[in-house]
C-alpha cells in the first residue's frame, strides 16, 4: 500500500493571462519505509512538487490539476485546519538551508519544542526532556548547551542537525528532504544523510529525497524519479536506472559527472546526449525536453513502461 500518491499534478504561477506552468502532469507514489529520490537540475520543478504536497505554495502559485493522497486522504480537498494537523506531525519537511529555516532570534530548544506543543500537548518538563533526547538522537554530545543556544552560535552542520531534530520531533510517517545537505561540506553531508537513513530504518519512515546529486541517489535511494521542465522523464528502481538509463536527459546528467577513473577533457552535456540518441525501440524522445520552440514544447508526451517498473517519457506520435 502506498503512503503517498501524487496523481497528474499540475502547478502554475502567475495570472491566467500570463501563466507559467512549473509542474506538468506529474504522477508518482511512495510506499511505507521507502526512499524515493527526485532528481534534476535547479529549476526542474523538484521543490515546487514538494511544496505542493504540504500546501506551502507561494501566493502567486496554484494547483491547476491533480490529486495528492496521503493515507487515502486527499490532501488537496482537506480544509486548512485539517491539513495543519498533518503538516509537521505526519508529514515533515527539511529545507536545504538551515540558516534561513531556523529563526535567528529564538533559541534552538524552543524551536524544536514548537511542534511538540502544537501536536503532542506536553508540559514544560516533558518538552525539555524530549527536546534533549532528540538533540542527542541527532548526534549532539552537549544537548543541554545546544538547547539554550541561538542558531547563530551553531555551525552549518549543527544547524542542519537541529533542523532534523525538529522534523522528527512528532515522529512523522513521511519526511520530505529538499536538498538537505547542499550547504554542507562532503564529510558533514555524509554524516547528515547517514543519520537520516538510520532514523528511517529504525522507524520505517518514508523519505522523499530531493537532490541533484546522483552520488547521494546511488547510496540512499530505493527508487529514482528524473525530472526536467516540470515533468518526470524517467523513473525506475535505483539499480535499474544506473545500469540502464534510457532517456537522453538522464544519460546527460550522468555523463556530466566527472569520473576519476575516466579522465576527460570535455564532459558530455545534455545536448551532447541528444545528438547521440534520438529514439528507443522505434519511439521518439519528447522534443520538448530539448527545444525552446513553443509549439514543440507544448506537444503531448507519455510515460511508457519499457521494462518492469522502468518508465520513460516519449513523444506522442
C-alpha positions in Angstrom: 0.0 0.0 0.0 1.3 3.5 -0.9 1.7 6.0 1.8 1.7 8.9 -0.6 0.2 9.0 -4.1 0.5 12.0 -6.4 -1.8 11.9 -9.5 -1.5 14.1 -12.6 -0.3 17.1 -10.6 0.0 20.4 -12.5 1.1 23.7 -10.8 1.2 27.1 -12.4 2.4 30.6 -11.3 1.1 34.0 -12.4 -2.3 35.0 -13.8 -4.4 33.3 -16.4 -3.2 35.8 -19.0 0.4 35.3 -18.2 0.8 31.9 -16.7 3.9 29.8 -16.3 3.3 26.0 -15.8 6.0 24.8 -13.4 4.7 21.3 -12.8 3.0 19.4 -15.7 1.1 16.2 -15.2 3.4 14.7 -12.5 2.5 11.3 -11.0 4.4 9.1 -8.5 3.9 7.2 -5.3 5.9 6.4 -2.2 5.4 3.2 -0.2 5.8 2.9 3.6 9.5 2.8 4.6 10.7 3.6 1.0 13.2 6.3 0.0 12.3 7.9 -3.3 14.8 10.3 -4.9 13.5 13.2 -7.0 16.5 14.3 -9.1 17.0 17.0 -11.7 18.7 20.4 -12.4 17.9 23.5 -10.5 14.6 24.9 -11.8 13.3 21.5 -12.9 10.3 21.6 -10.5 11.5 19.5 -7.6 10.9 21.9 -4.8 7.6 23.1 -6.2 6.4 19.5 -6.2 7.4 19.1 -2.5 5.7 22.4 -1.5 2.5 21.3 -3.3 2.3 18.2 -1.1 2.3 20.3 2.0 0.2 23.1 0.7 3.0 25.6 1.0 3.0 27.2 -2.4 3.5 31.0 -2.6 0.6 33.2 -3.1 1.2 33.6 -6.9 1.2 29.8 -7.4 -1.7 27.4 -7.5 -2.5 23.8 -8.3 -4.3 23.6 -11.6 -5.0 19.9 -11.8 -4.3 16.7 -9.9 -4.8 14.9 -6.6 -2.5 14.1 -3.7 -3.4 11.2 -1.5 -1.8 10.6 1.9 -3.0 7.5 3.7 -6.0 7.6 1.4 -6.8 11.2 2.4 -6.9 13.7 -0.5 -4.7 16.5 0.9 -6.0 19.0 -1.7 -9.6 18.5 -0.5 -8.8 19.0 3.2 -9.7 22.2 5.0 -6.6 24.2 6.2 -7.3 23.2 9.8 -7.1 19.5 8.9 -4.0 20.0 6.8 -2.3 21.7 9.6 -2.8 18.6 11.8 -0.9 16.6 9.2 1.8 19.1 8.4 4.7 18.7 10.8 3.1 15.7 12.7 2.6 13.1 9.9 4.5 14.8 7.1 7.5 17.0 7.9 10.0 18.8 5.7 13.7 19.5 6.0 14.6 22.6 3.9 18.0 22.9 2.2 19.3 26.0 4.0 19.1 25.7 7.8 20.4 29.2 8.3 17.2 30.5 6.6 14.9 27.9 8.0 15.8 28.5 11.7 14.6 31.6 13.5 17.8 33.5 14.5 16.1 35.3 17.4 14.7 32.1 19.0 16.7 29.6 21.0 17.2 26.1 19.4 15.3 24.3 22.2 12.2 26.5 21.8 12.2 25.9 18.1 12.4 22.1 18.5 9.6 22.1 21.0 7.1 24.2 18.9 5.8 21.2 17.0 5.6 19.2 20.2 3.5 21.9 21.9 1.1 22.1 18.9 0.8 18.3 18.1 1.7 16.4 21.3 0.5 18.7 24.1 3.3 18.1 26.6 4.0 20.0 29.8 7.2 22.1 30.2 9.3 19.4 31.8 8.3 16.8 29.2 9.0 19.2 26.4 12.6 19.9 27.6 13.2 16.2 28.3 12.0 15.2 24.8 14.0 18.0 23.1 17.2 16.9 24.8 16.5 13.3 23.7 16.0 14.5 20.1 19.2 16.6 20.2 21.1 13.5 21.5 19.5 11.3 18.8 20.7 13.6 16.0 24.3 13.5 17.3 24.8 16.3 19.8 27.1 15.4 22.7 26.1 18.5 24.6 22.3 18.7 24.1 21.7 20.9 27.2 24.1 23.5 25.9 22.7 23.4 22.4 19.1 23.7 23.8 19.9 27.1 25.2 21.9 28.4 22.2 20.7 30.6 19.3 21.2 29.3 15.7 23.9 31.8 15.0 26.1 30.1 17.6 26.0 26.8 15.7 28.0 25.6 12.7 26.2 24.7 9.4 26.2 21.0 10.2 24.9 21.6 13.7 22.1 23.8 12.4 21.1 21.0 9.9 21.1 18.5 12.8 18.8 20.8 14.8 16.5 21.1 11.7 16.4 17.3 11.5 15.5 17.1 15.3 12.6 19.5 14.5 11.5 17.3 11.6 11.4 14.1 13.5 10.1 15.5 16.8 6.5 14.4 16.1 7.5 11.0 14.6 6.2 11.7 11.1 5.4 8.9 8.7 6.9 10.8 5.7 9.9 13.2 5.6 10.5 15.4 2.6 14.1 16.4 2.5 14.7 19.2 0.0 18.4 19.1 -0.8 19.2 18.9 2.9 23.0 18.9 2.5 23.6 21.4 -0.3 25.2 24.0 2.0 27.4 21.5 3.8 30.9 20.1 3.1 31.2 16.5 1.9 32.1 15.0 5.3 29.2 16.6 7.1 26.9 15.7 4.1 27.5 12.0 4.7 27.0 12.3 8.5 23.7 14.0 8.0 22.4 11.5 5.4 23.6 8.5 7.4 21.7 10.0 10.3 18.5 10.4 8.3 18.9 6.9 6.8 19.4 5.3 10.2 16.3 7.0 11.6 14.3 5.9 8.5 15.4 2.3 9.0 14.6 2.2 12.7 11.1 3.8 12.4 10.0 2.6 8.9 9.5 6.3 8.0 9.3 7.1 4.2 11.6 9.6 2.7 11.3 11.8 -0.4 14.9 12.9 -1.1 15.1 15.9 -3.4 18.6 16.4 -4.9 20.7 17.0 -7.9 23.5 14.6 -6.8 23.5 11.2 -8.4 26.1 10.0 -5.8 23.6 10.5 -3.0 20.9 8.8 -5.0 23.1 5.7 -5.6 23.8 5.3 -1.9 20.5 6.2 -0.2 17.5 5.8 -2.7 15.3 2.8 -3.4 13.6 4.4 -6.5 14.5 7.4 -8.6 12.3 9.9 -10.5 14.2 12.0 -13.0 12.6 15.4 -13.5 13.1 18.1 -16.1 11.0 21.0 -17.3 8.3 20.3 -14.8 7.9 16.7 -16.0 9.1 13.3 -14.9 11.0 11.9 -17.9 12.2 8.6 -16.4 11.5 6.5 -13.3 12.9 3.2 -12.1 14.5 1.5 -9.1 18.0 2.8 -8.4 19.8 -0.3 -9.7 17.9 -0.4 -13.0 18.4 3.3 -13.6 22.2 3.2 -13.1 22.5 0.0 -15.1 20.3 1.0 -18.0 19.4 4.7 -18.2 17.4 5.3 -21.4 16.2 8.9 -21.7 18.9 11.2 -23.1 18.3 13.7 -20.3 19.1 11.0 -17.7 22.2 10.0 -19.7 23.3 13.6 -20.0 23.0 14.1 -16.2 25.0 11.0 -15.5 27.7 11.7 -18.1 28.2 15.3 -16.9 29.6 13.9 -13.6 33.5 13.8 -13.6 34.9 10.3 -13.0 38.4 9.8 -11.5 38.8 6.5 -13.3 37.8 8.1 -16.7 39.5 11.5 -17.1 38.0 13.6 -19.9 38.9 16.9 -21.4 35.3 17.6 -22.3 32.4 16.4 -20.1 29.3 15.3 -22.0 26.4 17.8 -21.8 22.7 17.1 -22.0 22.6 18.4 -25.6 25.5 16.0 -26.4 23.3 13.2 -25.2 20.5 14.2 -27.5 22.7 14.1 -30.6 23.8 10.6 -29.7 20.4 9.1 -29.4 17.1 10.2 -31.0 14.9 7.2 -30.2 14.5 3.9 -28.4 12.6 0.8 -29.7 11.0 2.7 -32.5 9.8 5.5 -30.3 10.9 9.2 -30.3 12.0 11.1 -27.2 9.9 14.0 -26.2 11.3 17.0 -28.1 10.0 19.5 -25.6 12.8 18.4 -23.2 15.4 19.9 -25.5 13.7 22.6 -27.5 12.6 26.1 -26.6 10.2 26.3 -29.6 6.8 27.0 -28.1 4.9 24.7 -30.5 7.1 21.8 -29.8 7.4 22.5 -26.1 3.6 22.0 -25.6 3.4 18.8 -27.6 1.9 15.9 -25.6 4.1 13.1 -24.3 3.6 10.0 -22.2 5.5 7.8 -19.8 5.8 4.3 -21.2 6.9 1.2 -19.3 10.0 -0.2 -21.2 10.7 -3.0 -18.7 9.0 -3.9 -15.4 9.0 -0.9 -13.2 11.0 1.3 -15.6 9.1 4.1 -17.2 10.4 6.6 -19.8 8.7 9.6 -21.4 8.4 9.5 -25.2 6.9 11.9 -27.7 3.4 11.0 -28.7 3.2 10.5 -32.5 
